[in-house]
Amino acid sequence: MERNLKFLKTMSVAEFKAQHNVEKIEVKKNEHTGKCFFVYGFETGACSKKAESGELTTPVISEVCSAETGDMFFLLHQQGEGGATILATL
């Protein structure tokens, strides 16, 4: 999924929750498709494959844009995914 995405803004989960005035984010799985998504308030966002496999150790949420469709959405993913190399975590 991440290959054709332009990452516009990345924030910590705490920053995202504060910005959207929600207390919690739930990661859910669609039993019909097997795909994961996250729910914040009455809205939903997409999850990377690492969220589906339970490999998220340092989760972040990015606002992304699909290069194919132009659609913008939020993506829960592992810090460092999306083309940027982490040089340090402070």
Secondary structure as UniProt FT lines:
FT   HELIX           2..4
FT   STRAND          5..12
FT   HELIX           13..19
FT   TURN            20..21
FT   STRAND          26..29
FT   TURN            31..33
FT   STRAND          36..40
FT   TURN            41..42
FT   STRAND          43..47
FT   HELIX           49..52
FT   TURN            53..54
FT   STRAND          59..66
FT   TURN            67..69
FT   STRAND          72..78
FT   TURN            79..80
//
